[in-house]
Amino acid sequence: MRKITGGILIVMLIMLTACSSSAPNTTQTTTSSTTTGQSTASNVIRVAVQSDGKTLDPHTATDAGSMHYIENMYSTLMQYNGKYGEIEPGLAESYTISDDLLTYTFNLHQGVKFHGSGKEMTSADVKYSIERIIDKGVRANQFTAVKSIDATDPYTVVFHLKQPMAPFLTYLANPMNGIVDSDIVKANNNSLDNVDAGTGPFELVKWEKDQQLTLKKNPDYYEKGLPYLDEVDFKPIADATARTTALRNNEIDLILETTEKENKVLENVEGITLKSEPGTFWEYIGLNVKDPALRDVRVRQAIANAVDRNQINQLVKLGKATVLDGGNIPPNHWAYPDIHPYAQRNVEKAKQLLQAAGSPAISLTLKVGSEYDYQVQAAQVIKQQLAEVGITVKVESQESSVFFDALGKGDFQMAVVGWQGFVDPDEYTYNLFHTDEAYNQQGYSNPEVDALLEKGRTTADEAARKDIYKQIETTVADEAPMVFLYMNERAAAYRNNVTGFIVEPTVTSIFLKQTKVQ
């Protein structure tokens, strides 16, 4: 039996490795800051985000805007500690793992209170929350190994697994796998879209859609002494120029995630700190393998060979991104496969592949979210590149909700899109490439890849897992349901009176709990 108390766990399986009001239907108010402009209180931080959230429900959220709000309102059994790939106990004070890796026993902090209701969180809430995650389906695949959950006493919860699950503790640290107040959920007809049922460092005050989400300090937060801030004001600002202007004019304190063009503007501005780290935000061209025009693997391979990733990086990312010419697991990850099948653009090979497929001249539609100007720009460059091999591309820019709805329904031929926040290699692969999984939007299916994906999540040894994921990445790159483009830097910009904020590769905002505005 292994017991881990308090300290850091490097995320590997024993070696484990890795984008709401407090009470039902109530709205609270605060007078600590104004809605816009300069704050009237010193212990308030104003945070610019690229887009507003869609929901405040941690168990259904999939968009980055929602996640930034939610992760400050909820706590998880395990939690990220600020170093990529490392986690530590959160709501769990300590835990043990059986020698056969099938039983996880968590001892909970006592006296943890839910926002608003003041109800103490117990093991019954943990059991309810994980079962709700499974029922909602969005991240159900992270808990497919769970056979049963026992709340053996108010402060002890036991997970029984059907088979070992290498990233199990990592998934318990996923900020969207938060522990919720079952009473609040039931009082709101099983919807947490606009309410707060968490125990996190901050609790909901109000949400003015497309304007501001306001959180206030949770005075009963279980991590003693935290948070330092009294209030967090999230302000969705879609336009990059507007974000940088607001920061320079002291209308906001922090841009949570800056683009390359924003970095260029802000890098030498007095009074502003710009910090970057290797990131986890990777972008790609999704190819719908069920579409008649893209069903032939040779057509997809032609597109993969015709795309000049380096040129797109230079034109759109100012050369700051890391080109992905093989798989999507990045160079800063322990499972990096180090494969390079598309190291150089190959126009002649692309033409030959199209000819062999009987499609020397085809027309395709490339969809992209209109709110993400850098992806719209990338789409235009891709259009020009594919024209050189005989592929005519129509770029269709859609409002984000329409765009993502179309992706989920498989209503596209090609799409420029990205993911971020992945930690374990299982996250980079299983949900995206396993047959019929939730985010396998491309409709890709390969029984050999499915078997490898299942093996990868049940194998404990890191070296063995790395070999498995190299096989997966090699096959996926060759069959090209996605054309991987690049991995972006993770960068944030903030005024010099902001201290303690950790710029972490997953773009999480949970470290606002230890941030100060002086």
Beta strands, then each sheet from edge to edge (+ up, - down):
strand 1: 2-5
strand 2: 9-10
strand 3: 44-49
strand 4: 78-80
strand 5: 86-89
strand 6: 92-97
strand 7: 103-108
strand 8: 146-153
strand 9: 156-161
strand 10: 202-208
strand 11: 212-217
strand 12: 231-236
strand 13: 254-255
strand 14: 272-287
strand 15: 322-323
strand 16: 362-369
strand 17: 391-398
strand 18: 414-419
strand 19: 482-495
strand 20: 498-499
strand 21: 516-517
sheet 1: 1+ 6- 7+ 9- 8+
sheet 2: 2+ 5- 4+
sheet 3: 10+ 11- 12+ 3+ 13+ 19- 14+ 18- 16- 17-
sheet 4: 10+ 11- 12+ 3+ 13+ 19- 15+
sheet 5: 20+ 21-
end
